[in-house]
Amino acid sequence: MESSSDLVRFHECYQNWMTQQQEDLDELLQVYNQKPNEEEKLVSVIDKVLEHMQEYNNRRSELAVIDAPSFISPTWCPSIERSYLWLGGCRPSLGIRLVYWLCGSELESRLCEYLEGVRIGNVGELSADQLNLISELQLRTIREEEKLSSKMASFQEDIADNPLTGLANNLDDPTTESNGQVEQALDSHAKDLASILGDSDKLRLNNLKELLGILTPLQAVDYLIASIKLHIRVHQWGLRRDEHHGRAG
């Protein structure tokens, strides 16, 4: 059974993650802006960011055992941020769309220089081979997302066949449990959600690792900067919006 202290731990887990994201962003920007860029430093900071993401996933997995539904729809996130979530986090294919946006945006902003032969090595300079590999990754990722979405849909549809349906119709007093059957059914549902949360987190991280492996170290840092900035800004905008609408926690 979830307690108020559990909720505090859940919230702290996310707040610590947001703090870590800002620290990672600061370090990524520092390394990216150093001229000339040293590949060893670029690789080191990329590895560090991935390590932090793995640590966050591990911590979420531990806490999700207590109450997985809270992580599928986390109340500690602003409402606008929750509206973008897919199975408790960012949809992996969104990250690939971000690569395409960066490529077009950065190329457009430096088109004259590019045509003159100036190269700086960012995401705007993806090669044809890289674009092909990213396209293949996108197709695989969408297929994996569809599998998990179907699995989640099955969990949601199963409530009609769940023991809860019979209990809801047969118990006159909703505060009364029938020999622990209600808690047992809810625990089973939460266990299923914890499993799918773990699978979706694994897909998110593996997808990111494969994407970064296609990019050069400088492009990977460029991408991570944009990705983390997007997450932080959406979070901040969501907090302000909730406060404006009287939903501040």
Secondary structure, 3 states (H helix, E strand, C coil): CCCHHHHHHHHHHHHHHHHHHHHHHHHHHHHHHCCCCCHHHHHHHHHHHHHHHHHHHHHHHHHHHHHHHHHHCCCCCCHHHHHCCECCECCHHHHHHHHHHHHHHHHHHCHHHHHCCCCCCCHHHCCHHHHHHHHHHHHHHHHHHHHHHHHHHHHHHHHHCCHHHHHHHHCCCCCCCCCCHHHHHHHHHHHHHHHHHHHHHHHHHHHHHHHHHHCCHHHHHHHHHHHHHHHHHHHHHHHHHHHHCCCCC
